[in-house]
């Protein structure tokens, strides 16, 4: 049996759906992975907590700019953490 001209491709022929890329703000600039526990450093940038803690254990500069950080206090970024969790939950609901 031949497929009709202009007919729909079968499921085997259909291209696989493209996996949605996470928003850039969800990616830690140190690990290049989606953050689990984002924190804000003195440079105003969010990082994965463990990654920036390792960085600050040996350096006092921004991983992005190289500029000296005024302090090493890390503030939890609850809004970003919530947004990441909601994005992940929406993707698994599909």
Buried (B, 14 or more C-beta within 10 A) or exposed (E): EEEEEEEEEEEEEEEEEEEEEBEEEBBBBBBEEBBEBBBBBBBEBBBBBBBBEEBBEEEEEBBEEEEEBEEBEBEEBEEBBEBBEEBEEEEEEE
